[in-house]
Structure formats: C-alpha cells, structure tokens
C-alpha cells in the first residue's frame, strides 16, 4: 500500500487535503504551487520536513501518490509536464469533479496509474481534517488506483464511491444543481425582499429551515420531504405569490419554472387531486 504523497496546487482543497492526509498517518513528501510562497507557507505549517516550490526538480521529489489540485483548465498541462519524468509505480490523481481520469493519459506512458478523486464537499481557507468526515468522495479511473484511493478516502473518515467516467460528469452536474445553485436560489430569495436589513438576515433566518430540509432529504428522499403550498395544492397562495412577483418578471418566470418542476413530485406523492394539479400546471404555465 502506498504511504507517501505529493500535492500540486495548494489552494483550498489542496491545502485541506495536504494537512488531513498527514493527520491520517500518511507521509507528506512535497508541495508545489505556481505561487511558491503559498506552498512554502503550507509546508511550514505541516510540522515535518517537506519539499516545496514551484515544480519538482526530479521524480525523487514526488511521493507515491501525486494529487493534482489545480484548476481544471491546468490539469492536462500539469500531466504533460509530469510525463517528462519516469513515474513508474506512482499514482497520479487529479481532483476535478468534471474531468475524467483519462485526461492524465500522458503520465501513463511513463509508468503511472491514474485516477480522479473528487470530494463532494466545499472547502475554504480554514478547512481542516473534519471537512472530510462522513462526506462522499467519487473515485474513477484505473482499477488498481481506485482501490488504493478508496483506502485513502476511508483513512480520511470519508466514504469512497467508485463510479464510471460517464457517471462522474453527471454526478458533478447534479452537485452543481444541489449545492452551487442553492446559493443562487438564496440570492433570488433576497431579491424578493424590499427591506435591505431583512434581506441580509435571510441566510440566518432560513438556516434552520434549510438544515431541516436537508436532514429530511437524507432520511426520506425528495417526495416525503416536499412541503409548502404546492405540496398542499394551495392554488390561492400560489396565485397571490405570482401576483406579487409581477413587479419582477424574471423572478416570476423562475418561480413558475421551479413550480412546474415541482409538480411531478406532488403527483407522485398522491396527496393532491389530479384536477387541482392540472389547474396549478396551467397557472404556472401562463
């Protein structure tokens, strides 16, 4: 089993991964970043001997597992540069949610095995090892590499999920809907308000509501977790909402679109009369 590692790209994810793997018992060999001071600062925080700089001078400065934590557009070039080294026996791994392991093909010609290792989590400058606990990490690529990385994921107290190349892209799209666009929805919720102070407080006010919804989704799935006027077939409330939103046509159309996407869930739940659902569909299509 591999024990040592290198991280190329010491941004939010790269930094959190570097520190967390060390605390999980793995040996950090080196850290690299195109802004070398960032790698050097992180190396100083590790409390152990770590090579740091812009780029490795030789394959001897690389660990057994090399994590590429650079932006997606830089992964192919990073792999090309690494392919100038003899990489026999090493695992070369990128952390992109979108790109497949095959983008690392150049390093395979130098003896490496490749995979993608994408944590389904958000990271910030203060993320520590706790950010990996109980999260899911999608793993895709060479079978030997995915088996090895599943062990590393579990060492982080995370849950590895081995997926296909096609499902990898689909999973990332789903994550964008569920996480990134949740932020957009909160921004839209703020746009409904006129009182600026109340608008600023919405994320705090809605936090218990959102937390309970997420908990319900985890326990019960989408159907049983749906609440609100559509789930009750409350056409009077929906009509009042739309009348209020007439002052903002863009928000009104977003409300209608999301409502139309919600109606199939209402239908599956079977709690609203089909005729009323048809009336709601007509109202949301105007």
C-alpha positions in Angstrom: 0.0 0.0 0.0 1.3 3.5 -0.9 2.1 5.7 2.1 3.7 8.9 0.8 2.2 11.7 -1.2 2.7 15.0 -3.1 0.2 17.8 -3.7 0.5 20.0 -6.7 -1.8 23.0 -6.2 -2.1 24.3 -2.6 -5.4 26.2 -2.9 -8.4 25.5 -0.6 -8.8 21.8 -1.5 -5.1 21.1 -1.9 -4.3 22.7 1.5 -7.1 20.8 3.3 -6.1 17.5 1.7 -2.4 18.0 2.5 -3.0 18.6 6.2 -5.7 16.0 6.5 -3.7 13.1 4.9 -0.8 13.9 7.2 -3.1 13.7 10.3 -4.5 10.5 8.9 -1.0 8.9 9.1 0.4 9.4 5.6 3.8 10.8 4.8 4.0 14.2 3.0 6.9 14.4 0.6 6.4 17.7 -1.3 4.1 20.6 -2.0 4.1 22.7 -5.2 2.3 25.8 -6.4 2.8 28.3 -9.2 2.9 30.8 -6.3 5.8 29.1 -4.4 5.2 31.2 -1.3 1.8 29.5 -0.8 3.4 26.1 -0.9 6.2 27.2 1.4 3.7 28.6 3.9 1.7 25.4 3.9 4.9 23.4 4.2 5.8 25.4 7.3 2.5 24.5 8.9 3.0 20.8 8.4 5.4 20.4 11.3 7.6 18.0 9.3 10.2 18.0 6.6 8.5 18.9 3.3 10.0 19.9 -0.1 8.2 22.9 -1.5 8.4 25.2 -4.5 7.0 25.8 -8.0 7.7 22.4 -9.6 9.6 19.2 -8.7 13.1 19.1 -10.0 13.2 15.3 -10.3 10.9 12.3 -9.7 12.7 11.7 -6.5 10.8 14.8 -5.1 7.5 13.1 -5.7 5.5 10.8 -3.3 4.0 7.5 -4.3 0.7 9.3 -4.8 0.6 12.7 -6.6 -2.5 14.7 -6.1 -3.1 17.3 -8.8 -5.3 20.0 -7.2 -5.0 22.7 -9.8 -7.9 24.3 -11.8 -9.5 22.1 -14.4 -8.0 24.0 -17.3 -4.5 23.4 -16.0 -4.8 19.6 -15.4 -3.8 18.5 -18.9 -0.7 20.7 -18.9 0.3 19.6 -15.5 0.0 16.0 -16.6 2.1 16.8 -19.7 4.9 18.3 -17.6 4.8 15.3 -15.2 5.1 13.0 -18.2 8.7 14.2 -18.6 9.6 12.2 -15.5 9.9 8.4 -15.0 6.7 7.8 -13.0 6.9 4.0 -12.7 5.0 2.7 -9.7 3.3 6.1 -8.9 -0.4 7.0 -8.8 -1.2 10.3 -10.5 -4.5 11.6 -9.3 -6.5 14.8 -10.1 -9.3 16.2 -8.0 -11.6 17.6 -10.7 -15.3 16.9 -10.4 -15.8 17.2 -14.2 -12.8 15.8 -16.0 -12.2 12.0 -16.3 -9.0 10.2 -15.3 -8.2 9.8 -19.0 -7.1 13.5 -19.1 -4.0 12.2 -17.3 -3.1 9.7 -20.2 0.3 11.3 -20.8 1.7 10.1 -17.5 0.5 6.5 -18.1 3.2 6.4 -20.9 5.7 7.0 -18.1 4.5 4.1 -15.9 2.0 5.8 -13.7 -1.6 4.6 -13.0 -4.2 7.3 -13.0 -7.5 8.2 -11.3 -9.8 11.1 -10.3 -10.5 11.7 -6.7 -13.3 14.3 -6.1 -14.6 15.1 -2.6 -18.3 16.1 -2.7 -17.7 19.0 -0.3 -17.0 22.7 -0.3 -13.7 24.0 1.1 -12.4 27.3 2.5 -9.1 28.6 3.8 -9.8 27.3 7.3 -10.9 23.7 6.3 -9.2 21.0 8.4 -9.5 17.2 8.6 -13.1 17.4 9.9 -14.2 18.6 6.5 -13.7 15.1 5.1 -15.6 13.2 7.8 -18.6 11.3 6.5 -18.5 13.0 3.1 -18.6 11.1 -0.2 -15.6 11.0 -2.5 -16.1 9.9 -6.1 -13.3 7.8 -7.4 -12.9 7.0 -11.1 -10.1 5.5 -13.2 -7.6 2.6 -13.2 -8.9 -0.2 -11.1 -5.7 -0.5 -9.1 -5.7 3.2 -8.4 -9.4 3.3 -7.4 -8.9 0.5 -4.9 -5.9 2.3 -3.4 -7.6 5.6 -3.3 -10.7 4.0 -1.6 -8.4 3.1 1.2 -7.1 6.7 1.4 -10.6 8.0 1.4 -11.6 5.8 4.3 -8.5 6.9 6.2 -9.9 10.5 5.9 -13.1 9.1 7.5 -14.8 9.7 4.2 -16.9 7.3 2.0 -15.5 6.4 -1.4 -17.8 5.8 -4.3 -16.2 4.2 -7.4 -18.0 5.5 -10.5 -17.7 5.3 -14.3 -16.4 8.1 -16.5 -19.9 9.0 -17.7 -21.4 9.0 -14.2 -18.6 11.2 -13.0 -19.7 14.1 -15.2 -23.3 13.5 -14.4 -22.6 13.5 -10.6 -20.8 16.8 -10.9 -23.7 18.4 -12.8 -26.0 17.1 -10.0 -23.8 18.6 -7.4 -23.9 22.0 -9.1 -27.7 21.9 -9.0 -27.8 20.8 -5.4 -25.1 23.0 -3.9 -24.0 25.9 -6.2 -27.5 26.8 -7.3 -28.8 26.6 -3.8 -26.7 29.8 -3.3 -28.3 31.3 -6.4 -31.7 30.4 -5.0 -30.9 32.2 -1.8 -29.8 35.2 -3.8 -33.1 35.1 -5.6 -34.9 34.8 -2.3 -33.2 38.0 -1.3 -34.3 39.7 -4.5 -38.0 39.2 -3.4 -37.4 41.4 -0.3 -37.5 45.2 -0.3 -36.2 45.8 3.3 -32.3 45.6 2.9 -31.7 44.7 6.5 -34.2 41.8 6.3 -32.6 40.7 3.0 -29.2 40.5 4.7 -30.7 38.4 7.5 -32.3 35.8 5.2 -29.4 33.3 5.2 -29.5 33.3 9.1 -33.3 33.2 9.3 -33.6 30.4 6.8 -30.7 28.3 8.2 -32.9 26.2 10.5 -35.4 25.7 7.6 -32.7 24.7 5.2 -31.0 22.4 7.7 -34.2 20.6 8.4 -35.0 20.2 4.7 -31.5 18.7 4.1 -32.0 16.3 7.0 -35.3 15.3 5.7 -33.9 14.7 2.3 -31.1 12.5 3.7 -33.6 10.4 5.7 -36.7 10.3 3.5 -35.8 11.3 -0.1 -37.4 14.0 -2.2 -41.1 13.1 -2.2 -41.8 12.9 1.6 -39.5 16.0 2.1 -41.6 18.3 0.0 -43.6 20.9 1.9 -45.1 24.3 1.1 -48.1 25.4 -0.9 -47.6 23.2 -3.9 -47.4 20.1 -1.8 -50.8 21.0 -0.4 -52.4 22.1 -3.7 -52.8 25.6 -2.3 -53.7 27.4 -5.5 -54.8 30.6 -3.7 -51.4 31.1 -2.2 -49.6 30.3 -5.4 -51.8 32.9 -7.2 -51.0 35.5 -4.6 -47.3 34.8 -4.9 -47.4 35.2 -8.7 -49.4 38.4 -8.4 -46.8 39.9 -6.0 -44.0 38.8 -8.3 -45.5 40.6 -11.3 -43.3 43.5 -10.3 -40.3 41.4 -11.2 -41.0 39.3 -14.4 -37.6 37.5 -14.2 -38.3 36.2 -10.7 -41.9 35.4 -11.6 -40.7 33.2 -14.5 -38.2 31.5 -12.2 -40.9 30.8 -9.7 -43.1 29.3 -12.5 -40.3 27.2 -13.8 -39.4 25.8 -10.4 -43.1 25.2 -9.7 -43.5 23.2 -12.9 -40.5 21.1 -12.0 -42.1 20.5 -8.6 -45.5 19.4 -9.8 -44.3 15.8 -10.8 -43.2 15.3 -7.2 -46.6 16.5 -6.0 -48.2 14.0 -8.4 -46.1 11.1 -7.2 -47.0 11.9 -3.6 -50.6 11.5 -4.4 -51.9 13.9 -1.8 -53.4 16.5 -4.3 -56.4 15.9 -6.5 -55.3 15.5 -10.2 -57.7 18.1 -11.4 -56.2 20.6 -9.0 -52.7 19.7 -10.2 -53.9 20.4 -13.8 -55.1 23.9 -12.6 -51.8 24.5 -10.9 -49.9 23.4 -14.1 -52.0 25.8 -16.2 -51.4 28.7 -13.7 -47.6 28.1 -13.7 -47.5 28.0 -17.5 -49.0 31.4 -18.0 
